[in-house]
Amino acid sequence: MTVETGHDSTLRALTDVAQRACTCGEFRCSWRNSLSREGDRLLSRFGGTCQGCGVRRAYAFALPLP
C-alpha cells in the first residue's frame, strides 16, 4: 500500500478519504482508523468496506510526529 503525505492530522486525512469515491462510484464506507509509529513517522491507516459493491478499501497517510 502506498503511504500518502500532505495531511497534518488524522481528521484532515479522514476528510480526504471520505470524499474519494469507490470504483463503483459509491462514497459511503464505514471507515476504521488505526495509528502506528513506523520508524520516524506516524501512520494513520483507514480501512473499510464499500457499502455499494462490498470491495475492501484502504489508505495510509504519513503524519508529522507531535
C-alpha positions, 0 to 999 in steps of 0.5 A, a space after each residue: 500500500 502506498 503511504 500518502 503525505 500532505 495531511 497534518 492530522 488524522 481528521 484532515 486525512 479522514 476528510 480526504 478519504 471520505 470524499 474519494 469515491 469507490 470504483 463503483 462510484 459509491 462514497 459511503 464506507 464505514 471507515 476504521 482508523 488505526 495509528 502506528 509509529 513506523 520508524 520516524 513517522 506516524 501512520 494513520 491507516 483507514 480501512 473499510 468496506 464499500 457499502 455499494 459493491 462490498 470491495 475492501 478499501 484502504 489508505 495510509 497517510 504519513 503524519 508529522 510526529 507531535 
